[in-house]
């Protein structure tokens, strides 16, 4: 029995980690599109910055973190539904 529980926990962790990774990738893509399409002049501001890598990281970080949190939360939904009953 403990082996089955350990396998279930590893599956659950893998599922949540995969969901968080998908959210991270989605957030990075969203930030990249924001800069590439120059929405609200974000791309221009990043390009004209004295340190464009730092400026791009400053734009990218919140999108990636929020994407990871959203992905993990969405990944946990089936697990939370299982324990509500």
C-alpha atoms as a printed R data frame, in Angstrom:
   type eleno elety resid chain resno       x      y       z
1  ATOM     1    CA   UNK     A     1   0.000  0.000   0.000
2  ATOM     2    CA   UNK     A     2   2.672  2.629   0.784
3  ATOM     3    CA   UNK     A     3   4.260  2.037  -2.632
4  ATOM     4    CA   UNK     A     4   0.953  2.787  -4.358
5  ATOM     5    CA   UNK     A     5   0.556  5.985  -2.355
6  ATOM     6    CA   UNK     A     6   4.092  7.032  -3.271
7  ATOM     7    CA   UNK     A     7   3.378  6.417  -6.959
8  ATOM     8    CA   UNK     A     8   0.180  8.441  -6.718
9  ATOM     9    CA   UNK     A     9   2.025 11.331  -5.077
10 ATOM    10    CA   UNK     A    10   4.723 11.284  -7.739
11 ATOM    11    CA   UNK     A    11   2.062 11.302 -10.474
12 ATOM    12    CA   UNK     A    12   0.317 14.209  -8.787
13 ATOM    13    CA   UNK     A    13   3.565 16.165  -8.406
14 ATOM    14    CA   UNK     A    14   4.512 15.475 -12.026
15 ATOM    15    CA   UNK     A    15   1.081 16.663 -13.167
16 ATOM    16    CA   UNK     A    16   1.273 19.906 -11.169
17 ATOM    17    CA   UNK     A    17   4.870 20.543 -12.287
18 ATOM    18    CA   UNK     A    18   3.903 19.994 -15.922
19 ATOM    19    CA   UNK     A    19   0.987 22.403 -15.544
20 ATOM    20    CA   UNK     A    20   3.245 25.002 -13.919
21 ATOM    21    CA   UNK     A    21   5.772 24.605 -16.741
22 ATOM    22    CA   UNK     A    22   3.034 25.068 -19.332
23 ATOM    23    CA   UNK     A    23   1.922 28.241 -17.533
24 ATOM    24    CA   UNK     A    24   5.501 29.485 -17.432
25 ATOM    25    CA   UNK     A    25   5.878 28.957 -21.170
26 ATOM    26    CA   UNK     A    26   2.533 30.655 -21.835
27 ATOM    27    CA   UNK     A    27   3.588 33.648 -19.728
28 ATOM    28    CA   UNK     A    28   6.911 33.920 -21.541
29 ATOM    29    CA   UNK     A    29   5.162 33.771 -24.898
30 ATOM    30    CA   UNK     A    30   2.661 36.435 -23.817
31 ATOM    31    CA   UNK     A    31   5.458 38.769 -22.682
32 ATOM    32    CA   UNK     A    32   7.377 38.122 -25.904
33 ATOM    33    CA   UNK     A    33   4.329 38.904 -28.021
34 ATOM    34    CA   UNK     A    34   3.746 42.053 -25.978
35 ATOM    35    CA   UNK     A    35   7.267 43.229 -26.737
36 ATOM    36    CA   UNK     A    36   7.319 42.051 -30.367
37 ATOM    37    CA   UNK     A    37   4.021 43.724 -31.273
38 ATOM    38    CA   UNK     A    38   5.082 46.808 -29.325
39 ATOM    39    CA   UNK     A    39   1.814 47.004 -27.425
40 ATOM    40    CA   UNK     A    40   1.759 50.155 -25.281
41 ATOM    41    CA   UNK     A    41   5.274 50.889 -26.612
42 ATOM    42    CA   UNK     A    42   6.754 48.208 -24.328
43 ATOM    43    CA   UNK     A    43   9.039 46.904 -27.084
44 ATOM    44    CA   UNK     A    44  10.302 50.393 -27.874
45 ATOM    45    CA   UNK     A    45  10.979 51.110 -24.221
46 ATOM    46    CA   UNK     A    46  12.898 47.852 -23.838
47 ATOM    47    CA   UNK     A    47  14.893 48.425 -27.032
48 ATOM    48    CA   UNK     A    48  15.851 52.005 -26.114
49 ATOM    49    CA   UNK     A    49  16.818 51.110 -22.558
50 ATOM    50    CA   UNK     A    50  20.448 51.423 -21.490
51 ATOM    51    CA   UNK     A    51  20.294 47.770 -20.411
52 ATOM    52    CA   UNK     A    52  17.773 45.994 -22.673
53 ATOM    53    CA   UNK     A    53  18.306 42.567 -21.088
54 ATOM    54    CA   UNK     A    54  17.410 43.870 -17.652
55 ATOM    55    CA   UNK     A    55  14.402 45.718 -19.062
56 ATOM    56    CA   UNK     A    56  13.218 42.582 -20.881
57 ATOM    57    CA   UNK     A    57  13.677 40.512 -17.720
58 ATOM    58    CA   UNK     A    58  11.668 43.084 -15.785
59 ATOM    59    CA   UNK     A    59   8.796 42.705 -18.248
60 ATOM    60    CA   UNK     A    60   9.165 38.929 -18.503
61 ATOM    61    CA   UNK     A    61   9.376 38.033 -14.791
62 ATOM    62    CA   UNK     A    62   5.807 38.924 -13.714
63 ATOM    63    CA   UNK     A    63   4.297 37.156 -16.721
64 ATOM    64    CA   UNK     A    64   6.323 34.011 -16.054
65 ATOM    65    CA   UNK     A    65   5.552 33.960 -12.328
66 ATOM    66    CA   UNK     A    66   1.830 34.554 -12.795
67 ATOM    67    CA   UNK     A    67   1.755 31.943 -15.561
68 ATOM    68    CA   UNK     A    68   3.445 29.385 -13.315
69 ATOM    69    CA   UNK     A    69   1.034 30.104 -10.458
70 ATOM    70    CA   UNK     A    70  -1.984 29.887 -12.750
71 ATOM    71    CA   UNK     A    71  -0.719 26.673 -14.324
72 ATOM    72    CA   UNK     A    72  -0.158 25.064 -10.929
73 ATOM    73    CA   UNK     A    73  -3.591 26.153  -9.725
74 ATOM    74    CA   UNK     A    74  -5.256 24.749 -12.831
75 ATOM    75    CA   UNK     A    75  -3.245 21.552 -12.440
76 ATOM    76    CA   UNK     A    76  -4.495 21.179  -8.868
77 ATOM    77    CA   UNK     A    77  -8.193 21.466  -9.808
78 ATOM    78    CA   UNK     A    78  -8.790 17.736 -10.434
79 ATOM    79    CA   UNK     A    79  -7.012 16.868  -7.207
80 ATOM    80    CA   UNK     A    80  -9.035 19.371  -5.196
81 ATOM    81    CA   UNK     A    81 -12.274 18.046  -6.687
82 ATOM    82    CA   UNK     A    82 -11.283 14.526  -5.675
83 ATOM    83    CA   UNK     A    83 -10.903 15.501  -2.017
84 ATOM    84    CA   UNK     A    84 -14.059 17.637  -1.789
85 ATOM    85    CA   UNK     A    85 -16.378 14.670  -2.027
